[in-house]
Every structure is written in C-alpha cells, then in structure tokens.
Amino acid sequence: MNSVAIVEDNAVMRNTFRQWIDAAPGFRCVFACATAEEALAEIPRLKPDVVLMDIHLPGESGIACTAQLKEKLPDVQVIIVTVYRNHELIFQALQAGACGYLLKRSSPEELLKAISEVRSGGAPMTSEIARMLVEAFQKKPASVVSGDGLTQRESEILVLLSEGLSNKEIADRVKISYDTVRAHLRHIYEKLHVRGRTEAVRKYLKSSTSVTSGLGGTTVD
C-alpha cells in the first residue's frame, strides 16, 4: 500500500487528488490539508510514504515545508505539484528535498505513476520540466561539470537521470550496454558521494543554482 499525504490550498484540486489516489488499487490518501502549518503538525505523526506538495501555499511556502518535513522524516518522498513552470522554483524545490516535480494538469495516470516511481527510487518530472533542466545543464559552465571529477559521459548520463530515464532507456539513448550504464552510475555515485539516483540528481542540481538566474522567468501554465 502506497500511503500519500496531500498539501494543496485549492480545495477542488485537493479533493480531486484525494479521489484519484483512493480510487486506485494499492494507494491510500492518509491526510490532506491546505497549509504548511497543518502539514508540519500532522504528517510527521502519520509518516506517509509520499507527499504531494503545492509550492504556493498561504503562509509558509511548499518549498520551506518540504525542507522541514525532510528534516523530520528523511525517508519521506515529496513530489512538488504546481501550475508554475519556473527554473528557479524547480531547483529550489529539489534543493529542499523534493524528488519529483509535476504540473497540476497531469492526468490521474501520470500522478499515480509518479508516486510509484519515487517509491522505487526514481525522480519523475513532466517532459516539459525535464527539457528545461536539460537546457540548464547545457548552459552550465564546464567548471561546474568537472568540479566533481565527472567525465563527459558521466555528465551526460546524469542529465538523462534528471529526465527520469531508466537504466535501459539511458543505454538506448547513448547507445551503450545496460551493464555499462550501471558501471557509470556506480562511478557517478562514488564521485558525488551519494547513495542513489535521486541524491545524485539533487546534488548536481544544487551545484547549478548559481547559473539559474539567467534562465528565464515564471510562466503560468
């Protein structure tokens, strides 16, 4: 059973997400609220597997709430769900501890798939968000790429990780074997001093925040 909490100030959207989750086999919504304050009071007690988190909440933001939840519950997986497509917010959310990012227009199937994916160590994002992240990586100074001693191939694979691709999909994309991808990932984790995919992407994104200021403004979806 995948237990999920929802932090969303729009009542219609909050109830819609809850209905989608409760209607799906193997999923259960254990809590839904409208503010960060409510979330911080109840979610640590309930210990859900996944939290769907709106960025813009009344009072404290969803990004700040994510950071505090991760301090209280290091193993909780937070997926940011928002209408805003903004490079800066994406990086801030990932820095705060979010492991996925979806737009609110996502379908029920996409939302449930994202929950399942973070439970298995993935980092789900919409294709639009993934493309923006790739653009940010491509504009990143070479010194940032080489700072952790990553080779060009390892950096390329790390970008593909940010798109949420599986090992097999990465192998197909760069035309190398599955086992070679696994070997590259081991080297990436060792060089970045992380334990897995999500931590690797988050750490690499964190090193990129210095170049996000020139990547564009907010677009309302």
MIKOL-728638 format. One line per field, with one value per residue: residue in three letters; x, y, z of N, C-alpha, C, O in turn. Coordinates in Angstrom, 3 decimals. Layout:
<rs>
code <- c(ALA ...)
n_px <- c(X ...)
n_py <- c(Y ...)
n_pz <- c(Z ...)
ca_px <- c(X ...)
ca_py <- c(Y ...)
ca_pz <- c(Z ...)
c_px <- c(X ...)
c_py <- c(Y ...)
c_pz <- c(Z ...)
o_px <- c(X ...)
o_py <- c(Y ...)
o_pz <- c(Z ...)
</rs>
This chain:
<rs>
code <- c(MET ASN SER VAL ALA ILE VAL GLU ASP ASN ALA VAL MET ARG ASN THR PHE ARG GLN TRP ILE ASP ALA ALA PRO GLY PHE ARG CYS VAL PHE ALA CYS ALA THR ALA GLU GLU ALA LEU ALA GLU ILE PRO ARG LEU LYS PRO ASP VAL VAL LEU MET ASP ILE HIS LEU PRO GLY GLU SER GLY ILE ALA CYS THR ALA GLN LEU LYS GLU LYS LEU PRO ASP VAL GLN VAL ILE ILE VAL THR VAL TYR ARG ASN HIS GLU LEU ILE PHE GLN ALA LEU GLN ALA GLY ALA CYS GLY TYR LEU LEU LYS ARG SER SER PRO GLU GLU LEU LEU LYS ALA ILE SER GLU VAL ARG SER GLY GLY ALA PRO MET THR SER GLU ILE ALA ARG MET LEU VAL GLU ALA PHE GLN LYS LYS PRO ALA SER VAL VAL SER GLY ASP GLY LEU THR GLN ARG GLU SER GLU ILE LEU VAL LEU LEU SER GLU GLY LEU SER ASN LYS GLU ILE ALA ASP ARG VAL LYS ILE SER TYR ASP THR VAL ARG ALA HIS LEU ARG HIS ILE TYR GLU LYS LEU HIS VAL ARG GLY ARG THR GLU ALA VAL ARG LYS TYR LEU LYS SER SER THR SER VAL THR SER GLY LEU GLY GLY THR THR VAL ASP)
n_px <- c(0.839 0.643 1.021 -0.222 0.092 -1.456 -0.750 -2.264 -3.697 -5.894 -9.143 -10.724 -8.827 -7.367 -9.271 -9.758 -7.272 -7.217 -9.392 -8.534 -6.335 -7.419 -9.117 -7.539 -6.140 -3.995 -3.188 -3.476 -4.885 -3.822 -3.963 -4.953 -4.451 -4.488 -2.455 1.013 1.539 -0.416 0.385 2.967 2.300 0.833 1.721 4.323 3.542 1.846 3.408 3.505 4.239 4.647 4.461 2.375 3.021 2.080 3.574 3.008 1.600 -0.736 0.699 3.520 5.727 5.461 7.965 9.582 8.187 8.639 11.414 11.447 9.872 11.483 13.561 12.330 11.263 13.262 13.043 10.732 9.082 8.837 6.779 6.640 3.877 2.528 1.252 3.057 5.742 8.926 12.303 13.898 12.285 12.094 14.740 15.034 13.078 14.046 16.474 15.498 14.677 12.774 11.799 10.638 8.717 5.827 3.394 0.210 -1.712 -1.356 -2.392 -4.572 -3.326 -0.660 -0.009 -0.291 1.595 3.889 3.986 4.414 6.874 8.679 8.674 10.162 12.653 12.968 12.875 10.443 9.336 7.629 7.762 8.186 9.318 11.612 12.937 13.561 15.344 17.405 18.230 19.217 21.404 22.929 23.684 25.344 28.432 31.583 33.297 31.677 30.711 33.043 33.835 33.327 34.782 33.604 33.372 32.841 30.967 29.805 28.639 26.761 25.094 24.143 22.554 20.535 19.480 18.167 15.976 14.441 14.843 15.094 17.641 17.845 16.655 18.450 20.702 19.825 19.521 22.117 23.455 24.929 25.798 23.547 24.850 27.119 26.034 25.223 27.715 28.797 27.005 27.638 30.197 29.531 27.971 29.910 31.756 30.209 29.556 27.125 24.119 22.309 20.106 18.278 19.518 21.878 21.048 19.869 22.076 23.703 22.086 21.984 24.524 24.207 22.741 23.810 23.750 21.173 19.852 19.779 18.093 15.451 12.014 8.941 6.319 2.911 1.114)
n_py <- c(-1.194 2.137 4.920 8.205 11.726 14.922 18.250 21.034 24.055 24.671 23.733 22.218 21.035 19.642 17.783 16.428 15.181 13.522 11.820 10.532 9.100 7.467 5.915 4.211 0.977 -0.213 2.240 4.880 7.737 9.327 11.709 15.098 18.516 22.173 23.957 24.710 24.731 23.028 20.692 20.253 19.771 17.392 15.456 14.369 12.710 10.866 9.687 9.215 7.557 9.107 12.558 14.881 18.021 21.359 24.331 27.076 28.177 29.382 31.487 29.821 28.641 25.902 24.920 25.566 24.084 21.517 21.243 21.263 19.038 17.004 17.091 16.153 13.737 11.909 9.876 10.307 10.822 13.524 15.031 17.753 19.610 21.760 24.727 26.365 26.958 27.226 27.825 28.528 27.873 25.123 24.231 25.161 23.644 21.028 21.272 21.622 19.114 17.769 15.115 14.853 16.417 17.780 19.095 20.609 19.941 17.334 13.987 11.553 9.053 9.768 10.996 8.897 7.160 8.659 8.650 5.921 5.723 7.331 5.838 3.711 4.724 6.553 9.721 11.480 13.644 16.048 16.016 18.557 19.949 18.394 18.969 21.661 21.438 20.050 22.022 23.845 22.421 22.257 24.883 25.263 26.196 24.743 24.300 23.668 21.186 19.678 19.853 17.821 15.830 14.365 12.525 13.357 11.581 10.563 12.895 13.316 11.099 11.690 13.925 12.677 11.101 13.067 13.428 11.352 8.887 5.343 2.830 1.155 2.753 4.865 3.513 2.847 5.409 6.576 4.656 2.506 -0.425 -1.973 -2.869 -1.278 1.230 0.864 0.598 3.148 4.624 3.720 4.826 7.528 7.870 7.322 9.414 11.661 11.186 9.990 8.026 7.090 7.415 9.655 11.297 11.854 13.359 15.517 16.632 17.404 19.259 21.159 22.233 23.715 25.975 28.491 29.338 29.692 32.118 33.468 32.036 32.449 33.509 33.290 31.248 30.947 28.046)
n_pz <- c(0.000 -0.956 0.869 0.998 1.436 1.062 0.318 -0.356 -1.260 -2.799 -2.717 -4.498 -6.203 -4.272 -3.291 -5.646 -6.213 -3.982 -4.458 -6.813 -5.837 -3.755 -5.250 -6.643 -6.836 -4.295 -3.384 -1.004 0.448 3.251 4.518 4.052 3.480 3.702 4.288 5.098 7.795 8.924 7.680 8.753 11.344 11.334 9.396 10.106 12.202 10.986 9.045 6.065 2.908 0.641 -0.220 -1.752 -2.801 -2.915 -4.261 -3.825 -1.063 1.415 3.844 5.061 2.512 0.094 -0.546 1.670 3.536 2.582 3.051 5.869 6.457 5.430 7.226 9.517 8.646 7.093 5.167 3.736 0.635 -1.466 -3.795 -5.826 -6.840 -9.111 -10.780 -11.878 -14.083 -13.628 -13.631 -11.422 -9.207 -9.550 -9.073 -6.445 -5.122 -5.471 -4.149 -1.597 -0.984 -2.440 -4.641 -7.039 -9.674 -10.844 -13.148 -12.433 -14.257 -14.895 -15.658 -13.983 -14.272 -14.758 -12.350 -10.453 -11.456 -10.992 -8.198 -7.722 -8.970 -7.447 -5.181 -5.923 -6.218 -8.274 -10.143 -10.922 -13.539 -15.560 -19.168 -20.146 -17.972 -17.638 -20.054 -19.677 -17.553 -18.795 -20.597 -18.771 -17.747 -20.077 -20.427 -18.362 -16.813 -17.744 -15.628 -13.478 -14.203 -14.203 -11.618 -9.758 -10.788 -12.832 -15.850 -19.354 -20.420 -18.063 -17.065 -19.064 -18.701 -16.176 -16.704 -18.177 -16.169 -14.745 -16.289 -15.627 -16.808 -17.193 -16.494 -18.739 -20.707 -20.776 -21.697 -24.279 -25.333 -25.373 -26.648 -25.483 -23.512 -21.130 -18.800 -18.892 -18.423 -15.763 -14.574 -15.042 -13.473 -10.910 -10.656 -10.806 -8.480 -6.561 -6.992 -6.465 -3.917 -3.002 -2.405 -4.271 -7.183 -6.943 -5.007 -6.353 -8.602 -7.261 -5.877 -7.985 -9.280 -7.298 -7.419 -9.606 -9.187 -9.222 -11.800 -12.560 -12.573 -14.978 -16.601 -17.271 -16.655 -14.762 -15.933 -16.291 -16.323)
ca_px <- c(0.000 1.352 0.295 0.057 -0.483 -1.613 -0.710 -2.775 -4.658 -7.097 -9.980 -11.153 -7.671 -7.031 -10.250 -9.561 -6.112 -7.587 -10.261 -7.701 -5.488 -8.226 -9.782 -6.545 -5.691 -2.636 -2.898 -4.403 -4.599 -3.955 -4.122 -4.985 -4.595 -4.352 -1.351 2.256 1.446 -1.161 1.215 4.062 1.733 0.229 2.404 5.346 2.883 1.230 4.505 3.152 5.365 4.803 3.690 2.167 3.204 1.949 4.629 2.459 0.613 -0.916 1.674 4.808 5.688 5.633 9.391 10.022 7.530 9.372 12.693 11.196 9.395 12.616 14.319 11.582 11.058 14.245 12.693 9.513 9.316 7.993 6.602 6.093 2.832 2.252 0.914 4.119 6.936 9.932 13.578 14.359 11.491 12.463 15.981 14.799 12.315 14.941 17.415 14.795 14.497 11.787 12.411 9.890 8.089 4.784 2.434 -1.102 -2.554 -1.055 -3.549 -4.518 -2.337 0.670 0.201 -0.091 2.885 4.927 4.051 5.074 8.261 9.519 8.769 11.182 13.927 13.018 12.683 9.512 9.113 6.988 8.746 8.489 10.255 12.877 13.617 14.125 16.514 18.474 18.723 20.020 22.673 23.702 24.207 26.164 29.861 32.318 33.921 30.717 30.673 34.287 34.134 33.272 35.588 32.804 33.749 31.787 29.931 29.104 27.792 25.650 24.193 23.496 21.481 19.446 18.860 17.263 14.754 13.703 15.014 15.585 18.958 17.704 16.387 19.716 21.545 19.340 19.723 23.526 23.961 25.890 25.097 22.919 25.876 27.997 25.299 25.310 29.087 28.903 26.242 28.432 31.259 28.905 27.607 31.146 32.355 29.331 29.375 25.694 23.706 21.421 19.740 17.671 20.528 22.845 20.433 19.682 23.365 24.196 21.260 22.369 25.735 23.853 21.865 24.471 23.538 19.747 19.275 19.583 17.424 14.073 11.094 7.824 5.243 1.765 0.670)
ca_py <- c(0.000 3.406 5.926 9.525 12.924 15.998 19.620 21.803 25.015 24.694 22.641 21.364 20.236 18.742 16.690 15.645 14.312 12.510 10.851 9.739 8.193 6.475 5.043 3.339 -0.149 -0.106 3.617 5.399 9.075 9.276 13.063 16.179 19.799 23.355 24.823 24.100 24.577 21.788 19.580 20.023 19.282 16.065 14.489 13.584 11.688 9.858 9.039 8.682 7.247 10.166 13.786 15.754 19.335 22.578 25.285 28.334 27.937 30.537 31.387 29.252 28.048 24.465 24.599 25.590 22.945 20.324 21.177 20.906 17.655 16.117 17.037 15.324 12.421 11.831 8.890 10.651 11.254 14.686 15.412 19.096 19.682 23.185 25.228 27.255 26.404 28.221 27.160 28.809 27.093 23.717 23.993 25.360 22.501 19.874 21.537 21.463 17.691 17.140 14.133 14.834 17.687 17.597 20.175 20.228 19.420 15.916 13.094 10.609 8.008 10.344 11.234 7.615 6.643 9.411 8.141 4.611 5.892 7.794 4.735 2.778 5.423 7.417 11.159 11.813 15.024 16.139 16.176 19.980 20.270 17.716 19.706 22.876 21.049 19.738 23.306 24.427 21.691 22.594 26.240 25.282 26.295 23.470 24.131 23.008 19.784 18.993 20.062 16.561 14.856 13.541 12.538 13.864 10.548 10.523 14.085 13.079 10.148 12.387 14.728 11.758 10.739 14.148 13.266 10.217 7.710 4.121 2.414 0.639 3.885 5.587 2.693 3.004 6.789 6.872 3.526 1.671 -1.555 -1.790 -3.057 -0.108 2.292 0.581 0.898 4.608 5.107 3.449 5.826 8.823 7.886 7.395 10.739 12.652 10.758 9.817 6.620 6.643 8.280 10.915 12.111 12.297 14.446 16.667 17.260 18.041 20.440 22.147 22.897 24.513 27.096 29.758 29.744 29.702 33.465 33.928 31.004 32.758 33.841 32.410 31.125 30.268 27.001)
ca_pz <- c(0.000 -1.013 1.633 0.423 2.033 0.093 0.854 -1.503 -0.728 -3.637 -2.221 -5.610 -6.604 -3.162 -3.286 -6.880 -5.980 -2.984 -5.128 -7.719 -5.056 -3.051 -6.219 -7.282 -6.014 -3.772 -2.987 0.001 0.959 4.711 5.061 3.071 4.163 2.853 4.700 5.568 9.237 9.169 7.215 9.691 12.600 11.218 8.537 10.836 13.032 10.123 8.311 4.748 2.027 -0.355 -0.017 -2.904 -2.190 -3.712 -3.935 -3.308 -0.014 2.294 4.928 4.666 1.177 -0.020 -0.564 3.071 4.185 2.145 3.776 7.267 6.501 5.197 8.474 10.462 8.034 5.999 4.146 3.004 -0.739 -1.739 -5.192 -5.970 -7.859 -9.222 -12.116 -12.314 -14.720 -13.293 -13.372 -10.070 -8.266 -9.709 -8.362 -5.012 -4.611 -5.415 -3.064 -0.321 -0.724 -3.316 -5.539 -8.285 -9.981 -11.846 -13.316 -11.931 -15.328 -15.092 -15.595 -12.849 -14.552 -14.581 -10.921 -9.792 -11.929 -10.300 -6.829 -7.789 -9.389 -6.338 -4.216 -6.413 -6.345 -9.443 -9.980 -12.005 -13.943 -16.867 -20.234 -20.254 -16.902 -17.942 -21.124 -19.090 -16.769 -19.741 -21.080 -17.702 -17.724 -21.270 -20.261 -17.162 -17.102 -17.706 -14.317 -12.602 -14.607 -13.852 -10.209 -9.032 -11.494 -13.744 -17.252 -20.226 -20.499 -16.783 -17.007 -19.981 -18.054 -15.065 -17.305 -18.520 -14.894 -14.360 -17.077 -15.094 -17.646 -16.568 -16.987 -20.109 -21.598 -20.923 -22.572 -25.650 -25.777 -25.653 -27.433 -24.760 -22.906 -19.815 -17.775 -18.925 -17.721 -14.323 -14.152 -14.997 -12.326 -9.705 -10.599 -10.506 -7.060 -5.771 -7.134 -5.841 -2.515 -2.765 -2.318 -5.336 -8.300 -6.535 -4.344 -7.363 -9.362 -6.373 -5.592 -9.206 -9.476 -6.293 -7.897 -10.781 -8.843 -9.493 -13.180 -12.886 -12.605 -16.349 -17.387 -17.621 -15.574 -14.464 -16.894 -15.704 -17.247)
c_px <- c(0.875 0.530 0.751 -0.604 -0.493 -1.575 -1.037 -3.863 -5.926 -7.958 -10.400 -10.012 -7.314 -7.976 -10.110 -8.398 -6.478 -8.449 -9.453 -6.919 -6.318 -8.925 -8.830 -6.139 -4.249 -2.242 -3.931 -3.955 -4.857 -4.184 -4.129 -5.234 -4.275 -3.142 -0.125 2.191 0.697 -0.307 2.301 3.567 1.312 1.045 3.509 4.742 2.355 2.262 4.066 4.405 5.698 3.941 3.597 2.100 3.032 3.067 4.062 1.314 0.410 0.016 2.984 4.701 5.844 7.090 9.942 9.437 8.241 10.666 12.482 10.697 10.552 13.516 13.658 11.435 12.017 13.845 11.443 9.887 8.327 7.969 5.965 5.075 2.373 1.851 2.069 5.296 8.039 11.221 14.006 13.616 11.827 13.719 15.795 14.068 13.199 15.989 16.768 14.543 13.439 12.485 11.645 9.141 7.084 3.925 1.040 -2.027 -2.272 -2.312 -3.465 -3.448 -0.913 0.984 0.495 1.238 4.035 5.097 4.773 6.554 9.145 9.680 9.849 12.512 14.054 12.813 11.762 9.386 8.374 8.076 9.136 9.515 11.609 13.647 14.262 15.369 17.692 19.080 19.621 21.378 23.558 24.335 25.175 27.647 30.569 32.927 32.992 30.679 31.902 34.607 34.143 34.022 34.813 33.351 32.586 30.636 29.123 28.178 26.565 24.619 23.458 22.374 20.282 18.751 17.837 15.963 13.911 13.841 15.532 16.963 18.881 17.478 17.645 20.636 21.138 19.650 21.172 24.237 25.143 25.103 24.511 23.957 26.843 27.338 25.411 26.702 29.299 28.177 26.997 29.524 30.699 28.576 28.839 31.736 31.520 29.072 27.891 25.355 22.837 21.069 19.243 18.682 21.540 22.302 20.311 21.005 23.892 23.403 21.655 23.599 25.450 23.091 22.495 24.243 22.074 19.171 19.015 18.798 15.961 13.199 9.974 6.801 4.096 1.217 -0.837)
c_py <- c(1.245 4.452 7.320 10.612 14.025 17.336 20.550 22.752 25.141 23.477 21.684 20.448 19.222 17.537 15.808 14.676 13.179 11.426 9.955 8.686 7.092 5.500 4.030 2.200 0.041 1.297 4.066 6.777 9.068 10.645 14.063 17.486 20.939 24.212 24.029 23.826 23.290 20.576 19.236 19.488 17.822 15.038 13.721 12.484 10.536 9.073 8.425 8.373 8.431 11.363 14.530 17.179 20.473 23.539 26.518 28.046 29.223 30.409 30.837 28.525 26.537 24.052 24.566 24.409 21.649 20.158 20.736 19.470 16.675 16.026 16.099 13.888 12.260 10.890 9.250 11.178 12.382 14.978 16.796 19.092 21.135 23.570 26.031 26.502 27.446 27.510 27.313 27.957 25.609 23.404 24.149 24.155 21.268 20.045 21.279 19.999 17.014 16.177 14.013 16.134 17.462 18.843 19.693 19.679 17.941 15.073 12.215 9.552 8.530 10.560 9.932 6.986 7.343 8.917 6.795 4.760 6.365 6.704 3.741 3.483 6.341 8.879 11.655 13.303 15.002 16.331 17.641 20.398 19.643 18.462 20.980 22.561 20.722 21.030 23.958 23.740 22.108 23.974 26.347 25.366 24.956 23.218 23.434 21.516 19.042 19.063 18.788 15.455 13.964 13.641 13.091 12.863 10.474 11.724 13.922 12.142 10.809 13.285 13.848 11.253 11.794 14.105 12.096 8.948 6.532 3.786 1.921 1.775 4.717 4.831 2.854 4.396 7.050 5.718 2.824 0.560 -1.192 -1.886 -1.873 1.075 2.100 0.911 2.409 5.165 4.873 4.494 7.198 8.925 8.025 8.809 11.828 12.343 10.685 8.334 6.152 7.743 9.647 11.837 12.656 13.483 15.695 17.394 17.994 19.313 21.538 22.915 23.829 25.778 28.440 30.239 29.840 31.077 33.951 32.988 31.287 32.947 32.848 32.414 30.396 29.307 27.015)
c_pz <- c(0.000 -0.276 1.207 1.247 0.978 0.820 -0.314 -1.014 -1.560 -3.288 -3.327 -6.032 -5.525 -3.138 -4.518 -6.717 -5.021 -3.629 -6.061 -6.944 -4.403 -3.999 -6.853 -6.347 -5.566 -3.344 -1.951 0.456 2.463 5.327 3.917 3.807 3.212 3.179 5.146 7.062 9.612 8.801 8.230 11.028 12.511 10.439 9.268 11.704 12.172 9.308 6.974 3.937 1.126 0.037 -1.350 -2.376 -3.195 -3.310 -3.240 -2.353 0.778 3.499 4.406 3.335 1.209 -0.041 0.856 3.830 3.837 2.926 5.225 7.407 6.324 6.426 9.474 9.969 6.855 4.865 3.347 1.622 -1.063 -3.235 -5.222 -7.115 -7.941 -10.634 -12.692 -12.911 -14.564 -12.909 -11.919 -9.046 -8.347 -8.903 -6.859 -4.409 -4.484 -4.315 -1.705 0.014 -1.557 -4.267 -6.847 -8.448 -11.104 -11.948 -12.915 -13.010 -15.620 -14.912 -14.350 -13.047 -14.321 -13.100 -10.179 -10.199 -11.211 -8.868 -6.800 -8.100 -8.244 -5.288 -4.630 -6.691 -7.532 -9.103 -11.085 -12.261 -15.267 -17.920 -20.387 -19.208 -17.183 -19.021 -20.576 -18.266 -17.677 -20.284 -20.035 -17.614 -18.898 -21.170 -19.092 -17.523 -16.943 -16.343 -13.339 -12.900 -14.101 -12.367 -9.397 -9.762 -12.430 -15.160 -18.076 -20.313 -19.207 -16.621 -17.896 -19.346 -16.892 -15.561 -17.628 -17.263 -14.495 -15.147 -16.583 -15.916 -16.823 -17.127 -18.427 -21.103 -21.820 -21.866 -24.034 -26.190 -26.185 -26.351 -26.759 -24.081 -21.551 -18.706 -17.720 -18.227 -16.217 -13.794 -14.044 -13.776 -11.022 -9.539 -10.241 -9.023 -6.175 -5.799 -6.452 -4.375 -2.152 -2.825 -3.478 -6.312 -7.847 -5.880 -5.347 -8.153 -8.501 -6.120 -6.814 -9.502 -8.505 -6.745 -9.063 -10.446 -9.156 -10.917 -13.541 -13.054 -14.005 -17.206 -17.650 -16.415 -15.464 -15.585 -16.216 -16.725 -17.379)
o_px <- c(1.747 -0.543 1.946 -1.733 0.369 -2.277 -0.182 -4.846 -6.931 -7.562 -10.431 -10.197 -6.995 -7.530 -10.314 -8.515 -6.095 -8.249 -9.667 -6.852 -5.963 -9.283 -9.270 -5.826 -3.386 -1.090 -5.100 -2.793 -5.983 -4.549 -3.405 -6.120 -3.851 -2.823 -0.212 2.716 1.122 -0.282 2.526 4.312 1.416 1.052 3.625 5.366 2.409 2.016 4.242 5.492 6.866 2.837 4.612 1.213 3.745 3.468 4.566 0.205 1.301 0.109 3.509 3.697 6.292 7.427 10.684 10.108 8.425 10.978 13.251 11.052 10.600 14.163 14.329 11.475 11.607 14.263 11.123 10.881 7.116 9.015 4.867 5.370 1.883 2.088 2.062 5.789 8.071 11.242 14.422 14.221 11.843 13.757 16.335 14.405 13.110 16.349 17.413 14.232 13.213 13.632 11.966 8.948 7.449 3.742 0.727 -3.021 -2.896 -3.186 -2.408 -2.741 -0.069 2.109 1.421 1.917 5.032 6.220 5.636 7.389 10.254 10.693 10.387 13.398 15.138 12.607 12.237 9.335 8.483 9.184 10.282 10.468 12.642 14.868 15.375 16.335 18.834 20.300 20.651 22.396 24.766 25.391 25.760 28.088 30.192 33.069 33.448 30.621 31.803 35.541 34.901 33.914 35.305 33.745 31.483 29.468 27.900 27.068 25.465 23.414 22.285 21.340 19.140 17.546 16.771 14.960 12.800 13.049 16.306 17.404 19.750 18.033 17.879 21.276 21.988 20.000 21.429 25.438 26.188 23.872 24.930 23.950 27.328 28.002 25.665 26.845 29.899 28.678 26.994 29.759 31.306 28.864 28.825 32.159 32.065 28.448 27.455 26.168 22.643 21.632 19.731 18.703 22.006 22.995 20.612 21.055 24.462 23.971 21.658 23.713 26.300 22.818 21.784 24.502 21.744 18.091 18.119 18.818 15.275 13.573 10.032 6.459 4.298 0.892 -1.400)
o_py <- c(1.394 4.834 7.584 10.445 14.054 17.534 20.818 22.311 25.664 22.336 20.471 19.243 18.072 16.400 14.596 13.494 12.027 10.239 8.744 7.525 5.916 4.391 3.096 2.444 0.410 1.530 3.685 6.974 8.831 10.755 13.903 17.565 20.723 25.122 22.858 22.822 22.555 19.573 18.063 18.835 17.087 13.860 12.512 11.444 9.375 7.928 7.224 8.865 8.728 11.204 14.779 17.507 20.544 23.564 26.949 27.714 30.072 29.340 31.334 27.867 25.961 22.952 23.651 23.805 20.784 19.067 19.929 18.772 15.639 15.002 15.351 12.943 12.462 11.085 8.568 11.887 12.201 15.149 16.986 18.631 21.687 22.816 26.347 25.536 28.436 26.697 26.351 27.391 24.917 22.435 23.362 23.704 20.540 19.084 20.782 19.668 15.813 16.401 13.163 16.873 17.008 19.564 18.509 19.023 17.362 15.407 12.133 9.192 7.830 10.332 9.871 6.359 6.712 8.781 6.563 4.027 5.856 6.648 3.015 2.910 6.866 9.243 12.194 14.113 14.034 16.759 17.945 21.115 20.283 18.586 21.335 23.325 21.068 21.134 24.546 24.406 22.289 24.221 27.405 24.681 24.138 22.067 22.694 20.687 17.910 18.411 18.683 14.282 12.898 14.717 13.271 13.250 10.338 11.594 14.336 12.374 10.521 13.396 14.234 11.002 11.468 14.679 11.877 8.021 6.705 4.382 2.233 1.770 5.216 5.428 2.982 4.550 7.669 5.773 2.585 0.592 -0.226 -1.081 -1.506 1.835 3.053 1.441 2.894 6.077 5.726 4.993 7.942 9.937 8.744 9.336 12.799 13.133 11.237 7.503 4.950 8.837 10.677 13.034 13.787 14.481 16.800 18.624 19.079 20.322 22.717 24.114 24.622 26.582 29.429 31.401 30.048 31.216 34.768 33.112 30.433 32.601 31.734 33.468 29.334 29.689 26.205)
o_pz <- c(0.855 -0.741 1.072 1.709 0.100 1.812 -1.159 -0.418 -1.078 -3.528 -3.119 -6.199 -5.830 -2.982 -4.452 -7.042 -5.227 -3.368 -6.092 -7.347 -4.486 -3.602 -7.523 -5.182 -6.363 -2.978 -2.013 0.809 2.901 6.497 2.934 4.657 2.076 2.413 5.514 7.543 10.503 9.515 8.531 11.759 13.493 10.798 9.068 11.915 12.578 8.928 6.772 4.240 0.876 0.558 -2.000 -1.588 -4.197 -2.147 -2.203 -2.772 0.806 4.103 3.410 3.061 2.200 0.398 1.213 4.667 4.693 3.404 5.747 8.356 6.987 6.647 10.184 10.756 5.712 3.724 2.374 1.461 -0.943 -3.861 -4.698 -8.217 -6.955 -11.578 -13.882 -12.330 -15.294 -11.985 -11.273 -8.136 -7.330 -8.145 -6.081 -3.314 -3.495 -3.635 -0.782 1.158 -1.413 -4.653 -7.677 -7.483 -12.188 -10.967 -13.043 -12.701 -16.509 -14.113 -13.723 -12.105 -13.762 -12.657 -9.370 -9.386 -10.860 -8.382 -5.954 -7.569 -8.077 -4.589 -3.793 -7.326 -7.788 -7.946 -12.085 -11.335 -16.020 -17.599 -20.718 -19.515 -16.990 -18.935 -20.964 -18.276 -17.376 -20.419 -20.365 -17.426 -18.749 -21.752 -18.861 -18.445 -16.104 -15.929 -12.467 -11.992 -13.628 -11.900 -8.433 -9.403 -12.801 -15.609 -17.561 -20.284 -19.244 -16.104 -17.531 -19.448 -16.651 -14.901 -17.379 -17.288 -13.972 -14.724 -17.064 -15.751 -15.881 -18.110 -19.242 -22.201 -22.921 -22.732 -24.916 -27.360 -27.218 -26.614 -27.365 -24.072 -20.913 -17.775 -16.650 -17.521 -15.480 -12.692 -13.084 -13.118 -10.134 -8.439 -9.472 -8.384 -5.176 -4.771 -5.927 -3.668 -1.142 -3.231 -3.657 -6.287 -8.312 -6.165 -5.211 -8.352 -8.952 -6.145 -6.696 -9.922 -8.860 -6.488 -9.468 -11.337 -9.336 -11.229 -14.709 -13.628 -14.215 -18.431 -18.211 -15.295 -15.985 -16.120 -15.627 -17.849 -18.116)
</rs>
